Amino acid sequence: MKGKRIGISMFKHNIPISTLAVTLAASMLALSGCDMASDAGQQLDMPEVEAGELSEATLKDVTRILSSDEFEGRMPGTIGEEKTVAFLKERFAAAGLEPGNNGSWVQEVPLVEITGKDFAPLSFAGENVDLSYDYFDDWVGITYQEQVQTRLEDSELVFVGYGINAPERGWNDYEGLDMTGKTALILVNDPDYETDGLDGPFNGKAMTYYGRWTYKYEEAARQGAAGAIIIHDTAPASYGWNVVSSSWSGPQAYAQRGENPPAMTQVNGWLQKESAREVLAAAGQDLDALSEAAREQGFAAVPLGLTASTSFRNDVRTYTSQNVIGVLPGTEAPDEYVIHTAHWDHLGRCPAAPDGDDICNGAIDNATGTAALVALAEAQAKAGPTRRSMVYLAVTAEEQGLLGADYYAANPVFPLAQTAGGINMDAFKVMPEARDVTVVGGGKSQLDLFLEKALAKTGKTATPDPTPESGFYYRSDHFALAKRGVPMFYLRDGEDLLEGGSEAGAAISAAYYADAYHGPKDEFDENWDWSGVMSNLRLLSTLGQMLGQSTSWPNWVDGDEFKATRDESCAADDGGC
């Protein structure tokens, strides 16, 4: 049975979650042919379930072991990976799961690492124009192409605004352009990022996928561009040039793309804002004026009468990592799936702390999430299978760019059109119990309705993402599935603690990011209070079981950037959504 789809967005319009059912009932009156006496429960099948017996001991043990020095920071391609994969196979089997990949516990993930070197300046030329910008200080760039030499030579430069092609929003910055062999100069974020609220053609200040650098490079490649250069600006990027220069230099890893790779530019890069201003001025244009014009629908891209050139060499290394997959087959609908994800990897060895410790143990990020994956599997197996099959996927190489998740989503073991939805768990900041849970990506899909019911059962409240402009929904493993159409939950720790309130929760969070995040001091602490994680895990278990027992197929809301992909996927698969 397929559930009837309706579009509700409680967070986009700042609707309190406690009034969601009222909003839903009101919206139904506007649906053509709807019975005015209908209620929310008749629209989506959201069964009554129990969270199950979740083990705090499992959470502690798995986190402690995975984050021990013995695992050397769990870097893919190292002895740390070998130990992690072996341990997860053992724990999944002990939990009662079956191997998830046609009799195997693993999915091999072929990776390629490209390290650029010998970078020439990024230069721009035209009539009476000869500008040159130094690598690292003024610009950074990479290639996704597995080649020893990269060369961008006299490529025509075009300012394409925000570089967005969004048919469902009536927006196309590439309208009428032939970008073959040209270089796109692109603004960061999306057109309405300066809006105070969440209303606008691209959800106001909340970043959409169209605002992420990943999308901008992908779209430029689809348009046939040879180069794609994003103009860095700290506020709309939500990070400074130091983050760009450090992240985009040195080794860059990608999932190998196989025999029929997607379109790729020769060069993707970033240019400092003031350098871009100088380039545009040399072309007789003003950056501020162009930026203002690009915010309006119908903006026409501007050929700049300049060419862009650069070159660099690449060292290319290939290696294989592994995703670990377990499954608990369903009873009535074993060919329908609910997926749970967490990344097992971390950074391996990193710059040493003052005490000489150079192992980035990754206890919180993300031994906690991986431990939660094991604990959920253990509890579900003990409670018995749901009508749909439950998949538990521990992915590799998240820290290198969501690579394991992206490889799975591009090469799914279980068809995405037959995957009803899922839950991603990334870095539980271990703290006492909170009154709330932070919802990242609220307002995007009908999963909101499942969450509303589950929250009522647990007594927690929902706090919308406090920084929607940062686009965190597009920065963790669930995103690889979401952009291919699968509705995914991404819930993070609430900070309104039962004891100490929001001030206490914010202090714990701030201390983690200041002292431990991506450093050697993200280590297991025997004195941690796990009550908050256990409370969150009960909520996640409830959500997973609701999806597992449901007959409905939640979809993205109308206008969401992933809805067309889901609809197309569903239409192509008679056995799924």
Summary of the structure (lengths in Angstrom):
residues: 577
radius of gyration: 23.9
end to end distance: 9.2
largest distance: 74.4
contacts: 2035
relative contact order: 0.17
helix: 33%
strand: 24%
